Structure formats: structure tokens, C-alpha cells
């Protein structure tokens, strides 16, 4: 049985890269504004950049992958067979 869903194409890949770049820029801008306004201390700013920012990027990547159709589950898998040479 073939799947009615097609895999995402090159436009989705470009949109994913652009979304990650935009998400990173927005996250860094927010952290920078919070630091410049004095809301974050130097220690808290380092904590945000080293520990929270990567988690934020993973969440952005997850949201983008679901939105762009990269989310595959076990029902989307096809069996793989060894080919004879």
C-alpha cells in the first residue's frame, strides 16, 4: 500500500533553515534585550545562553518539523529488504 502523503521537498528544507535562523535571531535578541535592560544578571545571561537557549532551539525545530511535515511515525515506515547483487 502506498502512502498518500508525499515527503517534504526542497522548499520545506529552505523554510526549515530560515525558521531555525529566525528563531535563533529572535531568541538571542530577546536575551540581549533582557540583559541590556538589567532584567538578567551576567550569571543569568550565561545560564540562558548555555543551558536554556539550546532547549529553545530544539523546541523551535520540533515545531517547524511538525508544521512542515517532517513528523513521521511508525505508520509512515516501509520495510527495508536486502537486495541481491
C-alpha positions as CSV (number, residue, x, y, z in Angstrom):
1,X,0.0,0.0,0.0
2,X,1.4,3.4,-0.9
3,X,1.2,6.4,1.3
4,X,-1.0,9.3,0.1
5,X,1.4,11.7,1.9
6,X,4.4,12.9,0.0
7,X,7.7,13.8,1.6
8,X,8.6,17.4,2.1
9,X,10.6,18.9,-0.7
10,X,13.4,21.4,-1.1
11,X,11.0,24.3,-0.3
12,X,10.3,22.8,3.1
13,X,14.0,22.3,3.7
14,X,14.7,26.0,2.9
15,X,11.7,27.1,5.1
16,X,13.1,24.9,7.9
17,X,16.6,26.5,7.7
18,X,15.0,30.0,7.5
19,X,12.8,29.2,10.5
20,X,15.7,28.0,12.6
21,X,17.7,31.1,11.7
22,X,14.8,33.4,12.5
23,X,14.1,31.5,15.8
24,X,17.7,31.8,16.8
25,X,17.8,35.5,16.0
26,X,14.6,36.2,17.9
27,X,15.9,34.2,20.9
28,X,19.2,35.9,21.0
29,X,17.6,39.3,20.6
30,X,15.2,38.7,23.5
31,X,18.1,37.5,25.7
32,X,20.1,40.6,24.7
33,X,17.3,43.0,25.4
34,X,16.7,41.4,28.8
35,X,20.4,41.7,29.6
36,X,20.7,45.3,28.5
37,X,17.6,46.4,30.4
38,X,19.1,44.8,33.6
39,X,16.5,42.1,34.0
40,X,19.2,39.4,33.6
41,X,22.4,39.5,35.6
42,X,25.6,38.3,33.9
43,X,25.3,34.9,35.5
44,X,21.7,34.6,34.5
45,X,22.6,35.7,30.9
46,X,25.3,33.0,30.7
47,X,22.8,30.4,32.1
48,X,20.2,31.4,29.5
49,X,22.8,31.2,26.6
50,X,24.4,28.0,27.7
51,X,21.5,25.9,29.0
52,X,18.2,27.4,28.0
53,X,18.9,28.6,24.5
54,X,19.7,25.1,23.1
55,X,16.5,23.8,24.6
56,X,14.6,26.7,23.0
57,X,16.2,25.8,19.6
58,X,15.1,22.2,19.9
59,X,11.6,23.3,20.6
60,X,11.7,25.6,17.6
61,X,13.0,22.8,15.4
62,X,10.3,20.5,16.7
63,X,7.5,23.0,16.0
64,X,8.9,23.6,12.5
65,X,9.3,19.9,11.7
66,X,5.7,19.3,12.6
67,X,4.4,22.3,10.7
68,X,6.4,21.5,7.6
69,X,5.5,17.8,7.5
70,X,8.7,16.2,8.7
71,X,7.0,14.4,11.6
72,X,6.9,10.7,10.7
73,X,5.7,7.9,12.9
74,X,5.8,4.1,12.7
75,X,2.9,4.0,10.3
76,X,4.9,6.0,7.8
77,X,7.8,3.5,7.7
78,X,8.2,1.0,4.9
79,X,10.0,-2.4,5.3
80,X,13.6,-2.5,4.0
81,X,14.7,-5.6,2.2
82,X,18.2,-6.6,1.3
83,X,18.8,-6.5,-2.5
84,X,20.7,-9.3,-4.1
85,X,23.7,-8.3,-6.3
